[in-house]
C-alpha cells in the first residue's frame, strides 16, 4: 500500500486496518456539511456522530449527501463476509454499500479516517479525495480482552473502550469480570458476590461492579456499534473473590480473606463439595440470561494446584451449564488439556462421543465441537490444541508475546509487566495468525483478540497509553490479509492517525518506532 494524495493534498490512503482494495480517483469532496441517508434512524445517528466528531456539520438537509445503502453485491470480489462493504467518494458525495449494517458502519469508519487524515491535528479542510474502497475482514472474531478486576473501569470508561474497539473495525469486547481480587458483575441469584467481593482491587485501589442495568446498557451501546460483549467468569482457578463471598465453596466452610496482590494460581474450587455445582449453575445461568451475545467465557486458565482429572470435570461441567443456558462456551487454551493428562473414567463417561477423540490413543478431548479456545501461552506443546481442533474446537489467538498489550513496550516503560517479553508496536504487527500454532489448520482459527491485564493501570489514560498504538496493529492483523500488510505503510498511517488521538484527547505511547 502507498499513500496517495489528490491535487488538493488530501490523503487518500490513511485507513487502519489496511483494506482489500483502495483506488484513488479524481477530485475532492468537501464534507464541511453533510446529510446522512441511512436505512434506519440508529444507523443514521451513529454515522452522523462519527462524522461530526471529525468536525463535519451534520444536518437534515442542504449538506453533501452521505448515503448508506444495503447491497448484497457490495465488497471485494469473492468475499462472503457479512461485514464487507464498498465506499465510493466522488466530488458530489459519498456512498457506503454493504449487505448488512455492520458493513455500513465499517464504511463510515473508513470515511471518517480519510476525513481525519485530511484535517490533521491543526483542523484543516474537511475534504476527502475521491476514492473507491472495497473491503472485508480476514477473520470474523476481532476483539479486545479487557481485565476490569485488577483495577476497576466503570461504565463510562467501558463505553470509551467500545468506541475505540469499533474505530478499528473490531467487533468483540471480552470482559474479564471475576478473579482473585474482585467480582465485577451483579449476579442476582448470588448477591454476596458483589456485596462482599466487589469493593477492592490491586494494592487497595477502589473497586466497583456493573449492576444488571449497567451491564444491559453497556451491551446495548456496544450492539448499536456492531460489537458483542463477551463476559468471562473465570473458574475453577482465579476464584478468591468467590470463596471470600461464599465460604461453603471451601472444604473448611470458612470464607477466604480478601486479596489485593497480583500473584496467580493459589485459589481453586473443589469439584466434590456439595456447594460447587449449584454455585456454578446459578452463576452461569444468570450470566447467560443477562447476556445479549451468543458467548460466555468460563476461563479455565492457570489452575496450578489441581489434578488433571478434577480440572477435566470442571471443563466438562462448565461447557454443559453454558450450553444448557443457550450460549456457546469460550475458555482459555488450558481447557484443551495436555497430551499426558490422566483423566479418569468418570470424566471420560461424561464426555459426549462426538467430543471423545481417541485417534492418537491419548484420552478424551474435553472441549465440545464449537467451543472457542483462546490461545495465549506460546510455551506449551501445541499437540492438545491440534487434537481439540480435530474434535471441532475453534480458536481465538491472543499470543502473549504479540497481543498482550499489558506487556511493557521496553524495559524502561513505567507501566506493564514483562513475563512474556517486551512487546513493541512492530511485535504486535508482524505476525500471522495462521502460523502461530504449529499444525493447526487455518480453518480452525476464528479470529484474533488483543488482551490487556490491568495490574499496573489505574485509570483510562494508563489504559489507553498501553492500547495505543498497539491495538491498531492487532486490528490490522485480524482484519487484513497478509499481502495487504506492510510495516512501512502502517508506520505512515499510524502517524497520520495520531493526529486524531491528539485532537480528541486520547492518550497514546509515542513509540520511537514511528516518525510522529
N, C-alpha and C positions, 0 to 999 in steps of 0.2 A: 504494500500500500504506500502511496505517496501523498503528500499534502499538495492540494491543487487550489489555486486562488483564481477568482474571477477577475475581470477587468477592474472591478471596484475594490479589489483587495480583500474580498470576503472569503474566509477559509471554507472550502467545500468538503474537506475530509478531516473531521475532528471527532469522529464517532468512536466511543468506547461502550461496548466491545466492538471489535472490527466486524463490519458487515460482510455478507457473502459477496455483494457486488455493489459498487458505487460508481456512477457515471456522471461526471460533471457536464453541465450544459452551458448554454449561452444566456447571459442576462442575470439580473439581480431582482429579488423580491424584497420589497420594503414591508416589514411586519410591525411598524410602529402602532398601527391599529388593525385589529383582526376581528373577524366574525366567525364563530365556530358553528359548523353544521355537523351534528353527530346523530347516531341512531337513537340515543336516549339522553335524558337530562343529566344523569350522573356522569356519563362519559363526556358530555359537553362541558360540564363543570370542571372535571379533572383536567381536561385538555386546556381549558381556559386558565386554570390555576398554574399549570406548568409553563405556559407561555407568558402569563402575567408576571411570574417570578423572574423572568428574563427581561422584563421591562415593557412588554407589549401592553397596549390598552385594549382590553377585550370588551366588546360591546355587542348588542343585538343586531346592529345594522351599520352600514357605511364603512365597514372595515374590509381589509383584504380577506377574501374567503379562505378559510382553512376547513376543508371538507373531509369528514371521516365517513367512509362507506364500506359496508360489508361486501366482500367479493371473494368467492371461493377460488378464483384464478390468480389471486394476488400472491406475491412472494417469488423467490427464485425458482427456476425450472427444476422439477424433480422433487421439491420439498413437500412432505406431507405433514409437517409440523402445524398444529393448530395455532401456533404463535407467529407464523410467518406474516410478513407484511411487505407492501411496496409504498415508499414515499416518493412522490413526484412534486418537485418545486419548479415553477416557471415564473416569469416576470409578472404573471397575472394572479397567482395564488398557489396554494399547496393542497395536495390531496394525499390522504393516507387510505389505502385499501388493504383489507385483511379479511380472512374468513371468519374470525372471531374477535371478540372485544379485546382480548389480551394483545393481539397484534396491532389493533388500533392504538392502544396506549403505547406500545413499543415504538410505533411510528412517530407519535407525538414526542416521545422522549428523544428520538433521534433528531427531530426538527428543533427541539429545544437546545440540544447540544450544538447544532450548527448555528443557531441564533446566538447562543452564548459565545461561541468562538468568534463570531463577527464583532460582538460588542467588546470583548476583552474586559479587563478589570476597570478600565477608565470610563466605561459606559459609552462605548462608541455607537455607531449607527446600528439600528435594529434591522439588519439586512441579512439575507441568506442568498448565496449563489445558487443558480439553477442547478438541479441535480436530480438524478433518479437513484434511489437506494432500494435494492431488493435484498431481503434479509430473512433469516430463520435461524433458530438455535441448533447447536450440535446436540445438546442433551436436554431432556425435559426438566430435570431437577437441577436448579442453580440457586444456591442458598447461602445463608449465614447461620451458624450455630452460635447463640449468644448465652453466656452464663450470667444469670441475674441473681445468683445465690451468693457467691463470694463477696460481691458488692451489689447493692440493690440499685436497679434502674427502673424508675416508675413509668406510668403510662405516657407522660409527655416525652420522656426520653425514648421510649419504645416506638412511639409514632414517628419520631425523627429518624430512628433506625429503619423503620419500614420505608420511609421516603428515600433514604439513602440506598437501601437494597433495590428498590424499584428503579432508581435513576440509572442503574447499570443493568437493567432488564433481568435482574434476579427475581425469583418467584417463590422462595421459601424462607421463612424465618423460624428457625428451630430454637425454642426457648428451654434452656436447662433450668427447671423450676424447683428442683429439690436436691439437697446434698447434705453433707455433714453440718454445714454452718447455718442452714435455714431452710424454711419451706415457704414458697412464694406464690402459691395458688390456693385460694379457698376451696376446701373440699366439703361440701355440705354434710355428708354423712360422717365426717371425721373433723369436727370443728376445732379440736385441740391442736391440730397440726399448725394452724395459723395463730391460734390463741397463745400457744406456748412456744412455738418454734419459728416465728417469723421476724422477731424483733431485732435479732443480731446479724452480724456479718463479720468478715475478717477483721481482726485487731480491734474489735469493739465498735466498728462503724455502725451507723444506724441501719436497720433493716426495713422491711415492708413486705407487702404482698399484693397480688391482684385479687380484688373481690370478684365474685361471679359476674357482676355487671361490668366491671372494668375489663375482664377477660373477654366478654362478649363484644364490648365496644371496640376493643383493640382488634379482634378478629374481623369485625365488620369494616373497620377502617382499612385493614390490610386487604380484605376481599375486594373492596371497591377498586383497589390498585392492582388487582390480579396477583396478590401474594397470599400464600397459605401459611397460617401459623401452625407449627408442629410442636405440641407440648411434650416435654420429657419429664417423666417421673423416674428417677434413677434408683433401680434396685437390682440385685439384692445387696450390693455394697453401696457406699456413699449414703448411708441411711441414719446417721446420728440424729438428724433433726426429727426423724420419725420415732426413733427409740427414746428420744428426750420427751416427746409428747405422749407416747403410749408405752409404758413400762412393761405391759404384757407381751411386747414383742421381744423381750429379753428372757433368757432362761431363769434368771433370778426374780423376774417380775418387777424389778426396780428400774425406773427411768434412768437413762444416762444423763450425764452433765452436758450443758450447752458447750459448744465448741466454736472457737473463733480462729483456729490456726489454718494452715494450708496443707498439712500432711494428708495423704490418701491411703486407703487400703485397710484401715483399722476397724471399720464398722461393717456389720453384716446383719441380715435377717437370718432366721433359723427355720428351715422348712417344716420341721416336725412339730413346732409349737402350735397349739390349737388356735392361737390368735392370728397366725400369719396369713393363712389363705383368706379368711374373711376380710382382713385388712386390705390385702391386695385387690380382692374383688370389689370392695367398696370404693377404693381409690380409683382404680382403672375404669370402673363403671361410671363414676361421677365425671372423671376427666373426659371420657368418650362422649358422654351425654352433653357436656358443655362445649365440645369442640366441633366447629363447623367443617373443618377439613377432614380428609379420609385417613389421616395417620396419627398414631400415638406411639411415642418413643418410650421404651422401658429401660433404657440404659444398659446395664449388664457389664460395665467396664470396671477394671481394677478391683475385682473381688479377690483380694490377695490371701485371705485367711479362710478359704472354703474349699472342701474337697470337690473333685470334678463331678461326682455323681449327684451331690446336693445342688451344685450350680446347674447341672443339666435339668434337674427337676424344676428349678425356678424358670429357666429358659422356656421349657415346655408350658408351664403353667401361665406365665405372663402372656405368651402368644395366644393361648386358649382364651384367657379372660378378655384380652383386647379384641380378638376375633369375635367372641360371643357378643361383645358390645358394639359390633358393627364397624370396626376400624381395622386398618392394616397395621401390623406391628412393625416397629423400627427398633433396632438395637445397635449398640456398638459392636465392633468386629469380634469381640470375645465370645459372643453368643454362638459363633460357628464352632466353638470348641477347639481342641487340638488333636493331632493325629494319635497321640498316646493317651488321650483321656480314657479313664476307666469308668464306664457308665454301666450301672448295674441293671439287672433285668427289669426292675420296676419302672425305671425311666424308659428303657427300651420298649416296654409294653405300652407306655403312654404316648409314644411317637407314632403318628399316623404312617401307614405303609408307604404313602406317597412321599414321605419325608425320609424314611429309613433307607438310606442309600448304602448298601454294603458292597459296592462294586470293587473296592480295594480291600475288603475284609478288615476295616478299621473301626467298626462300630457305627452306630446311628448318627446321621446328621440331624441335629436338633431343631433346625430352623425350617419353618413351613415354606412351601412354594409361595413366592410373592412377598415374603418378609424382606425388608430392606436392612442391610447391614452397613453401618457407617465405619469406613476404614480410616484409622488414624495412626496406628502404631506400625511403623515400617520395619520393625525389628524381627517379629516372629516369622516362623515358617509359613509361607503362603498356602501350603497344601490344604489345610482345612477350609480356607476361603474358596479355593477352586472346587473342592468337594461340595460346599454349600451352593455354589453357583450351579453345579450339575443337578442339584436337588431342587433348583428353582428359585433360589435367593437372588435378589438384586443388590447392587452396591452403589452407595454414595461415597465418593472419595474425598477424604479430608486429611491427606498425609501431613503429619505434624511438621515435617521439615520443609513444607511448601505452603500449606494452607492454614496453619495455626498462627493467627495474627496477634496472639499474645506473646509470641517469641520476640525477644529483643531484635531490633534491626542490627545492632552492633554491640560489642561488649560494653561500650560506654553509654549505651542508651539508658535513660533513667527509669523507664517503665518496662515491665515484662519479665519473663523468665527465659531460661536458655537450655532447658534439659534436652530439647530436640535440636539444638544448634541455634545459630543466628540466622534470621530469615529476612534478608533484604528484599527490595522490590523485585529485582530480577529473579530471585529464588521463587517468588510467588508467581512469576510469569512463565519461566522456562521449564515447563513440564507438560507431559501429555497424559491425560487420564487413562488412555487406552493401554499404556505400557507400565503403569505403576505396579500392578500386582502380577507377578510372573505366572503365566499360564491361564490367567482369567480372560475369557473371551469378551470382546468389547460389547457384545450383545447383553452381557450381564451388568454393564455399567449404566445405571440410571442417571447419574449426574455427579455433580461436584458441590461441595459446601466448604466455604471458609469456616473457621471456628475461632472464637475469642473467649478466653477464660479470664476472669476479672480479679484475680488475686491482688494485682497492683494498680487497678484502675478505680479511682474514687468518684469520677464524675464524667459527664458527657464529653468534655474536652479531652480528658485522658483517653476515653474510648475511641473517639473519632481520630485522634492522633495515631492510634495503633491500626485503625481500619484504613485510613487514607495515607498514602495512595494504594496500599496493597490490595484492598478489596476490589479495586478496578482491575488489577492484574488477574485475580482469581476469577472475576466475572468474565474476562475475555477468554480465559482458559476453558470456562464452562460453556460459553456461547459459541466461540469462533472455531472454525475448522483449523487444523494445524497449518494448512497452506495460506490461511488468511492472517496468521500471526506473524509479527515482525517486531523485534525488540526496538530497533531504531525508530520505526514509525510510532510504536507505543510510547516511547520516551517523549517524542514530539507532542503526541496527543495528550499525554498527562500534563505536560507543561501548559498546554492551552486550557485544559480542564481546570487547572489550579486557579485560574483567574475567577472562575465561578465560585470555588470554595472560598477564596478571599473575599469576594464581593458579598457572599451570603453568610460569612462569619463562621464557616466550618473549619475546625482545627485539623491540621494535617502535619505529617512529618516531612520536612524539606530534605529528603534524602539526597546525598551528593551524586547519586546515580542519574539525576535529572538536571538538565540545564534550566533552572527556573527563570 
